[in-house]
Amino acid sequence: MTDIPETNVARMPAQMSTDPARRRFLVASTSVVGSVGLVAAAWPFLASWSPSARARNLGAPVEVDTSKIESGAQVTVQWQGKPVWVLRRTPAMLDHLADPALLERLRDPNSEVASQQPDYAQNPLRAIREDVLVVIALCTHLGCIPTFRPDIAPADLGPDWHGGYFCPCHGSRFDFAGRVFKNVPAPTNLVIPPYHYVTDTVVQIGIDPEVAA
């Protein structure tokens, strides 16, 4: 360890300056006190982030500006400790969601299982606005997070795949309305959370329209 500069040693009592062990102890003690002070100073700053994180986990609403999402892309946000997707659907996606051939392959194409979406999303597109899907990103089989697969007819999903969500854990498939396919482990459609629009483009997740009104 580097010796204390001579100018500082001159100010110490003779016993202190000539006792290397005592000198090392004092220097180490000063360093510990300094570190504790630094942590104490940082704690209020770190603690200031806790309320917002706690609020999100308790269900505080989350806002997303859909105008900042490119068509065909989606963002993931957290609400009540769960991942939520907000997808801007393209005209091609919307056309495919109405394809009779697709509807034949779905377990609940008309969203008849009422617990999976609010009343205002119990429609073919499962949404308030047709181009925006808001859905909880948890597979209804075992709660895994499916993958976003907008690619058409990839080798691993086959020629009949026109885009949607695929759960690689157990093979469940969902379309871009969160509707589950037949003959997969997931029993029901993905869950649509409560949400409403606070402006033409900003969606608030966690509050139903009638509550916000």
Secondary structure by P-SEA (a helix, b strand, c coil): cccccaaaaaaccccccccaaaaaaaaaaaaaaaaaaaaaaaaaaaaaacaaaaaaaaccbbbbcccccccccbbbbbcccbbbbbbbccaaaaaaaacaaaaaaccccccccccccccccccccccccccbbbbcccccccbbbbbbccccccccccccccbbbbccccbbbbccccccccccccccccccccccccccccccccccccccc
